[in-house]
């Protein structure tokens, strides 16, 4: 994956062309992004770089990662740029960066069902200890905002058919999967506590089912990753359920536009839902759509249903995520599901 890829450059043009976002607030500022090699975080780094390269914004970008080799493979076109600094750092350790920081984006977290089962403590540490460490850093640096990437899963079991930012339900805190939503909930509470006690500003993005270039395909465990991995490898799509579960997917360019809007124009201490509910689709429908969009792959959909679903997967049914609060800030969706799937596969296969 390369910053200079034509599909990615077109996405960056689309993102930075959203004139409802107060982009000028980023001029001559420094932005720290943790987990910079993750899918959404990488596109945020790319977007800031695009603002520098095309519009001379003079933004200094600090990216922290645990795996420097993985990061180098995504940022090799940016490594020689004076405005970009890549630091190998684990957020569970205190950050000792000495220079000024204006904005912090905490994106270092893992939502893969595989890692939820194999490293639940690591997931908790990144969300809880990592957030606390970054906020201790933030309170010493007079930051303008702290953007936290959270999840729709903080809402737990749906209490309504249309989930807004106050629709909190419960879930089984002793389930194997609880490490992820519970630690995200705790992180959000830590943010509010640091604001109450130390005045650290923050906004939260509660994200649902984003996808696009840069997503992990192999051994990820999430449905979009698994299906696209089948397509890339020209393998039949094997569904381990009846495929009637419904999802609504948000393409990365629309999601990243939302993230910058929330960071730059969101109301302090507020959370915003990020989702594209325009095209809800059953999993079996998505699988069929992929076989139709990419007929040259010559693949079929096969059902192989086990008796019991894996413990790392979310068993909560889908309920519509209400994005009216975000839309009141001006957010618009621009990329359809089919367009997003084509873009994603094109980047993966180049």
C-alpha positions in Angstrom: 0.0 0.0 0.0 1.4 3.3 -1.1 0.5 7.0 -0.4 1.0 7.7 -4.1 -1.4 5.1 -5.3 -4.0 6.6 -7.7 -7.0 5.3 -5.9 -5.7 6.6 -2.5 -4.8 10.0 -4.0 -8.3 10.3 -5.3 -9.7 9.4 -1.9 -7.4 12.0 -0.3 -8.7 14.6 -2.8 -12.2 13.6 -1.9 -11.6 13.8 1.9 -9.8 17.2 1.8 -12.4 18.6 -0.5 -15.1 18.3 2.2 -15.5 22.1 2.8 -17.6 21.6 6.0 -14.4 20.6 7.8 -12.3 23.4 9.4 -9.1 22.3 7.7 -7.4 25.6 8.3 -7.2 24.8 12.1 -4.4 22.3 11.1 -2.1 24.9 9.5 1.3 25.0 11.2 0.1 22.5 13.8 1.6 19.2 15.1 -0.6 16.1 15.2 0.3 12.9 17.1 -1.4 9.7 15.9 -1.0 6.5 17.8 -1.4 3.1 16.1 -0.4 5.0 12.9 -0.2 1.9 10.8 -3.8 0.8 11.4 -6.3 1.2 8.6 -8.0 4.5 9.7 -4.9 6.0 11.2 -2.9 5.4 8.1 -5.4 7.3 6.0 -5.3 10.1 8.6 -1.5 10.3 8.2 -2.0 10.3 4.4 -4.6 13.0 4.6 -2.4 15.3 6.7 0.5 14.6 4.2 -1.8 15.5 1.3 -2.7 18.8 3.0 1.1 19.5 3.2 1.9 18.4 -0.3 -1.0 20.0 -2.1 -1.8 23.1 0.0 1.4 23.8 2.0 -0.3 23.4 5.4 3.0 22.8 7.2 1.6 20.2 9.5 4.1 18.1 11.5 2.9 14.5 11.8 4.1 12.3 14.6 3.1 8.6 14.1 3.7 6.0 16.8 3.7 2.3 16.0 4.8 -0.9 17.7 5.8 -2.7 14.5 8.2 -0.4 12.6 8.5 -2.8 9.6 4.8 -2.9 9.0 4.7 0.9 9.3 7.6 1.3 6.8 5.7 -0.7 4.3 2.8 1.8 4.5 4.8 5.0 4.8 7.8 4.4 2.6 6.8 7.3 0.3 6.7 9.6 3.4 9.8 8.5 5.3 12.0 11.2 3.7 9.5 14.0 4.2 10.7 16.5 6.8 7.2 16.9 8.2 6.8 13.2 9.1 8.3 11.4 12.1 7.7 7.7 12.8 8.4 6.6 16.4 8.4 3.0 17.6 6.4 3.1 20.8 3.9 1.0 22.8 1.2 3.2 24.3 1.2 1.1 27.5 4.4 2.9 28.2 4.6 6.6 29.0 5.3 8.8 26.0 8.4 11.0 26.4 8.2 13.2 23.3 9.5 16.6 24.3 8.2 18.9 21.6 4.8 20.7 21.3 1.7 18.7 20.3 -1.5 20.3 19.2 -3.8 17.4 18.5 -3.7 13.7 19.6 -5.4 10.9 17.8 -5.5 7.7 19.9 -6.0 4.9 17.3 -3.8 2.2 18.9 -6.3 -0.6 19.5 -7.2 -4.0 18.0 -10.7 -5.1 17.3 -9.9 -8.4 15.5 -11.8 -11.4 17.0 -8.5 -13.3 16.7 -6.7 -11.0 19.1 -9.7 -10.6 21.3 -9.3 -14.3 22.1 -5.5 -14.5 22.0 -4.5 -11.2 23.7 -7.5 -9.8 25.7 -5.1 -8.2 28.3 -3.2 -6.5 25.5 -6.5 -5.0 24.2 -7.4 -3.8 27.6 -4.0 -2.3 28.2 -4.0 -0.3 24.9 -7.4 1.1 25.6 -7.1 1.8 29.3 -3.5 2.2 30.2 -2.7 3.6 26.8 -5.4 6.2 27.0 -4.4 7.2 30.6 -0.7 7.5 29.5 -1.6 9.7 26.6 -3.9 11.9 28.7 -1.1 12.4 31.2 1.1 13.5 28.3 -1.7 15.7 27.0 -2.3 17.6 30.2 1.4 18.7 30.1 1.2 20.0 26.5 -1.9 22.2 26.3 -3.3 20.3 23.4 -6.3 21.7 21.4 -8.1 18.3 21.2 -7.7 14.6 21.9 -9.6 12.4 19.4 -10.4 8.9 20.7 -11.4 6.2 18.2 -14.0 4.2 20.0 -16.6 1.7 18.8 -20.4 1.2 18.4 -20.0 -1.8 20.8 -19.9 0.5 23.8 -23.7 0.6 23.5 -24.0 -3.0 24.4 -27.3 -4.8 23.9 -29.6 -2.4 22.0 -32.3 -0.6 24.0 -33.8 1.0 20.9 -34.1 0.4 17.2 -32.1 3.6 16.4 -29.0 4.0 18.6 -28.0 7.6 19.3 -25.1 8.7 21.4 -27.0 8.2 24.7 -28.5 4.7 24.0 -26.5 2.6 26.5 -27.4 -1.0 27.1 -25.7 -3.8 29.0 -23.8 -6.9 28.0 -22.2 -9.9 29.6 -19.0 -8.6 31.3 -17.7 -12.1 31.7 -17.9 -13.0 28.1 -14.6 -13.5 26.3 -15.3 -10.6 24.0 -16.0 -8.1 26.8 -12.4 -7.1 26.9 -12.9 -4.9 23.8 -16.2 -2.9 24.5 -15.6 -2.7 28.3 -12.1 -1.3 27.8 -13.4 1.2 25.3 -16.1 2.2 27.7 -13.5 2.6 30.5 -11.3 4.7 28.1 -14.2 7.1 27.5 -14.7 7.5 31.2 -11.0 8.2 31.7 -11.3 10.9 29.0 -14.2 12.6 30.9 -12.3 12.3 34.2 -9.2 14.0 32.8 -11.4 16.7 31.4 -13.2 17.2 34.7 -10.0 17.2 36.8 -7.4 18.7 34.4 -9.4 20.4 31.6 -8.0 18.1 28.8 -10.3 18.6 25.8 -11.6 15.5 23.9 -14.0 14.2 21.4 -14.9 10.6 20.6 -15.7 8.8 17.4 -17.8 5.7 17.9 -17.1 3.8 14.7 -19.1 1.0 13.0 -17.8 -1.4 10.4 -15.4 0.7 8.4 -13.4 -0.9 5.5 -11.1 0.1 2.7 -7.5 0.1 1.6 -5.1 -0.9 4.3 -7.4 -3.2 6.1 -6.0 -6.5 7.5 -7.3 -9.4 5.4 -5.5 -12.5 6.5 -6.5 -14.0 9.9 -8.4 -10.9 10.9 -11.8 -12.7 11.6 -14.1 -9.8 10.7 -16.5 -10.5 8.0 -15.5 -7.9 5.4 -11.8 -8.9 5.8 -12.6 -12.6 5.5 -14.7 -12.2 2.4 -12.3 -9.8 0.6 -9.4 -12.2 1.4 -11.4 -15.0 -0.4 -11.9 -12.7 -3.4 -8.2 -11.6 -3.5 -7.1 -15.3 -3.5 -9.9 -16.4 -5.9 -11.3 -18.7 -3.3 -14.9 -19.7 -2.9 -16.6 -17.7 -0.1 -17.4 -20.1 2.7 -20.0 -18.8 5.1 -20.0 -20.3 8.6 -23.6 -19.1 9.3 -26.8 -18.8 7.3 -25.7 -15.3 6.3 -28.8 -13.5 7.5 -26.9 -11.3 9.9 -27.0 -7.7 8.7 -24.2 -5.1 8.5 -23.8 -1.6 7.2 -20.3 -0.7 6.0 -18.7 2.7 5.9 -15.9 3.2 3.3 -12.7 4.6 4.7 -12.8 8.0 2.9 -16.2 8.8 4.5 -15.0 7.5 7.9 -11.9 9.6 7.8 -13.8 12.7 6.8 -15.9 12.1 9.9 -12.9 11.7 12.1 -11.3 15.0 11.1 -14.7 16.7 11.4 -15.1 15.3 14.9 -11.6 16.3 15.8 -11.7 19.8 14.4 -15.4 20.8 14.8 -16.9 18.4 17.3 -18.2 19.8 20.6 -15.8 19.3 23.5 -16.5 16.2 25.6 -18.9 14.9 23.1 -19.2 11.5 21.3 -20.3 11.0 17.7 -21.5 7.9 15.9 -19.7 7.2 12.6 -21.6 4.8 10.3 -23.1 4.5 6.8 -26.6 3.2 7.2 -27.6 3.9 3.6 -27.0 0.3 2.4 -27.5 -2.3 5.1 -26.9 -5.7 3.7 -27.1 -9.3 4.9 -23.8 -11.2 4.9 -25.0 -13.6 2.3 -26.0 -10.6 0.2 -22.5 -9.1 0.5 -20.9 -12.4 -0.5 -23.2 -12.6 -3.5 -22.4 -9.0 -4.4 -18.7 -9.7 -4.3 -19.1 -12.6 -6.7 -21.0 -10.4 -9.1 -18.7 -7.3 -8.9 -15.7 -9.5 -9.6 -16.9 -12.2 -12.0 -13.3 -12.7 -13.3 -12.5 -14.4 -10.0 -14.9 -17.2 -10.8 -15.9 -17.9 -7.2 -19.1 -19.1 -5.5 -20.8 -18.8 -2.1 -20.8 -22.0 0.0 -22.5 -22.5 3.3 -20.6 -24.5 6.0 -22.4 -23.9 9.3 -20.7 -25.2 12.5 -22.8 -26.0 15.6 -21.3 -23.2 17.7 -20.0 -19.8 16.8 -16.6 -18.8 18.1 -16.4 -17.0 21.4 -14.5 -14.0 20.0 -17.2 -12.9 17.8 -19.9 -10.4 18.7 -23.3 -12.1 19.1 -25.3 -8.9 19.4 -27.7 -8.3 16.5 -27.3 -5.2 14.4 -29.3 -2.1 15.2 -29.2 1.1 13.2 -26.6 3.6 14.4 -28.0 7.1 14.3 -25.6 9.6 12.7 -27.8 12.7 12.9 -25.5 14.4 15.4 -22.6 14.0 13.1 -24.6 15.1 10.1 -25.6 18.3 12.0 -21.9 19.2 11.8 -22.1 18.8 8.0 -20.9 15.3 7.4 -21.9 13.7 4.1 -21.3 10.2 2.7 -19.9 10.0 -0.8 -18.9 6.4 -1.5 -21.4 3.6 -2.2 -20.7 0.1 -1.1 -20.0 -1.2 -4.6 -17.7 1.8 -5.3 -15.8 1.1 -2.0 -15.4 -2.6 -2.7 -14.0 -1.9 -6.1 -11.6 0.8 -4.7 -10.4 -1.5 -1.9 -9.7 -4.5 -4.1 -7.9 -2.3 -6.7 -5.5 -1.0 -4.1 -4.9 -4.5 -2.5 -4.1 -6.1 -5.9 -1.7 -3.4 -7.1 
